[in-house]
Amino acid sequence: MTTTDMPRPVDAGPGQAVSKKRTRNAGSGGVRRAVSATTLLWILACLYGLPVLWFILSSLKPAGDLFSYPLTMVPHHPTLSGYLTAWRSANFSQYFVNTTLVCVITTILTVAASCCTGYALAKYDNKWLKAFFICILATTMLPGEVMLAPEFLVVRNLDLYNSFTGIILPAVLTATGCFMFRQFFLTVPDELVEAARIDGARELSIFLRIMVPLSRPIMLTLAILSFQWRWNDYIWPLLMLNDPTKFTVQIGIQSIVGAQNINWSVLLGASVISMIPLIVIFLVFQRYVMGADINAGLKD
């Protein structure tokens, strides 16, 4: 009778066992961290989204159910009467056209001016430019209400009162836009600009053919923010306009509010209508902002 000696598997040494244990612990720790971060983000999303959801659902309630006790979030008898009354009681179609015109022109000019200013502040070494940048940042330390009076006097003296031009021009140059573009252009290597100059490219060509395409993510981000700022602007158009045919959406919503009483159902419906363009703009352009590669064309 013969016996065949089968090779036995070699037991793992203590070092290999420890390494496997560490790998499992590291994997579980990464999962826990990911789950914790995801949970935190969901909690924050719920905290921010709950008031908005309550606001939208309240706009579907009849006026008598808004203040009924106990308060309910979901409307028992949903209705669109608030939306219909708001649209009929105010010239919303004209308000939308006016606001869209102001927002589009202001956004284009803001992005163009901020891009040019940010490039000059980032790529040109001059002490006066540095002082100018400090002055631009200093404007962010002042409340907007402080600057309303001097801006109004300047616009009035330029004979731009009660015109769309008077609304657009003061909003073109923003400190936030200049700062965003300056910080982005600082990340672009100076060697890229120098190489283009050695190849014979002029300054305008470098800016338009190299810097502008690279700054596309910042341009889209600032465009969304600028459109939102101008769409929600209320104080400045209220000071500058007295012709009802030139009113913007926010002034139109304010005109719905009566002197003695407020129809909350109509007011909520009008407010939700004013939110629709901003939601559409964000949903259309968010993938370009989030999916853009801000380091495109650059090498480490």
Buried (B, 14 or more C-beta within 10 A) or exposed (E): EEEEEEEEEEEEEEEEEEEEEEEEEEEEEEEEEEEEEEEEEEEEEEEEEEEEEEEEBBBBBBBEBBEEEEEEEEBEEEBEBBBEBBBEBBBBEBBBEBBBBBBEBBBEBBBBBBBBBBBBBBBEEEEEBEEBBEEBEEEEEEEEEEEBEEBBEEBBEEEBBBBBBBBBBBBBBBBBBBBBBBEBBEEBEEEBBEEBEEEEBEEEEBBEEBBBEBBBBBBBBBBBBBBBBBBBBEEBBBBBBEEEEBBBBBBBBBBBEEEEEEBBBBBBBBBBBBBEBBEEBEEEBEEBBEEBEEEEEEEE
